[in-house]
Amino acid sequence: MNDKPVDDPNVVDGEIVDETPTAALAVPSPAPPLPDPDYSEGGVPSFDFVRDKIEGRYTTSLGAEEVAGLGTENTTEALDKQIADRDQAAKDRLAAIRRSMRGE
């Protein structure tokens, strides 16, 4: 081969690197697992953990209620009114049946 240096700007000088792993690249041994702070050693959940879980479920249910009611007439107030109207109609019908049984 030719020992003259090439004046091509695309040629990059490189060096040979030893492929043996060094101590810096060695994988450290895993640390022992820490106990879960939300539970006692006996497996009992902490008060804060239970409260956070309940609050999370409550906010999720509120969000689901809002999403379910978007774009429809089925809001909580409308459903409550439907239930109240149905209960009133049932009471009125029961009163009418009682009056008819008494002969009024």
C-alpha positions as CSV (number, residue, x, y, z in Angstrom):
1,M,0.0,0.0,0.0
2,N,0.9,3.6,-0.3
3,D,2.4,5.1,3.0
4,K,1.7,8.7,1.9
5,P,-1.0,10.5,3.9
6,V,-4.3,11.1,2.0
7,D,-5.4,14.7,1.8
8,D,-9.1,13.7,1.6
9,P,-11.2,15.7,4.1
10,N,-13.7,12.8,4.6
11,V,-11.0,10.5,6.0
12,V,-10.9,10.4,9.7
13,D,-8.0,9.1,11.8
14,G,-8.9,6.4,14.3
15,E,-7.2,4.4,17.0
16,I,-7.6,0.8,18.1
17,V,-9.3,0.4,21.4
18,D,-8.8,-2.6,23.7
19,E,-12.1,-4.5,24.0
20,T,-11.5,-6.0,27.4
21,P,-13.9,-4.7,30.1
22,T,-12.5,-2.5,32.8
23,A,-13.4,-2.3,36.4
24,A,-15.4,1.0,35.7
25,L,-17.7,-0.9,33.3
26,A,-18.4,-3.7,35.7
27,V,-22.0,-4.0,36.8
28,P,-22.4,-3.3,40.5
29,S,-24.3,-5.8,42.6
30,P,-27.9,-4.8,43.3
31,A,-28.7,-3.2,46.6
32,P,-31.0,-5.1,48.9
33,P,-34.6,-4.1,48.4
34,L,-36.0,-1.4,50.7
35,P,-39.1,-2.1,52.7
36,D,-42.3,-0.5,51.2
37,P,-43.0,2.7,53.2
38,D,-46.7,2.3,52.7
39,Y,-46.9,-0.9,54.8
40,S,-45.7,-2.0,58.2
41,E,-43.5,-5.0,58.6
42,G,-46.7,-6.9,59.4
43,G,-48.3,-6.0,56.1
44,V,-50.7,-3.4,57.5
45,P,-51.1,-0.3,55.2
46,S,-50.5,3.1,56.6
47,F,-53.3,5.6,57.2
48,D,-51.8,8.0,54.5
49,F,-51.7,5.2,52.0
50,V,-55.3,4.3,52.5
51,R,-56.5,7.9,52.5
52,D,-54.6,8.6,49.2
53,K,-56.1,5.5,47.6
54,I,-59.7,6.5,48.7
55,E,-59.2,10.1,47.5
56,G,-57.8,8.8,44.2
57,R,-60.8,6.5,43.6
58,Y,-63.2,9.4,44.6
59,T,-61.7,11.8,42.1
60,T,-61.7,9.1,39.4
61,S,-65.4,8.6,40.0
62,L,-66.1,12.3,39.8
63,G,-64.2,12.5,36.5
64,A,-66.0,9.5,35.1
65,E,-69.3,11.1,36.1
66,E,-68.4,14.3,34.3
67,V,-67.2,12.4,31.2
68,A,-70.3,10.3,31.1
69,G,-72.5,13.4,31.2
70,L,-70.8,15.4,28.5
71,G,-73.0,16.1,25.5
72,T,-76.1,14.4,27.0
73,E,-79.0,15.4,29.1
74,N,-78.1,12.7,31.7
75,T,-76.6,15.0,34.3
76,T,-76.7,14.2,37.9
77,E,-79.4,16.8,38.5
78,A,-81.6,15.5,35.6
79,L,-81.3,11.9,36.8
80,D,-82.1,13.0,40.4
81,K,-85.2,14.7,39.1
82,Q,-86.3,11.6,37.1
83,I,-86.0,9.5,40.2
84,A,-88.0,12.0,42.3
85,D,-90.7,12.2,39.6
86,R,-90.9,8.4,39.5
87,D,-91.1,8.1,43.3
88,Q,-93.9,10.7,43.3
89,A,-95.8,8.9,40.6
90,A,-95.5,5.6,42.5
91,K,-96.8,7.3,45.7
92,D,-99.7,8.8,43.8
93,R,-100.6,5.5,42.2
94,L,-100.4,3.7,45.6
95,A,-102.7,6.3,47.1
96,A,-105.2,5.8,44.2
97,I,-105.1,2.0,44.7
98,R,-105.8,2.5,48.5
99,R,-108.7,4.9,47.8
100,S,-110.2,2.4,45.3
101,M,-109.9,-0.4,47.8
102,R,-111.8,1.6,50.5
103,G,-114.5,2.4,48.0
104,E,-114.0,6.1,47.7
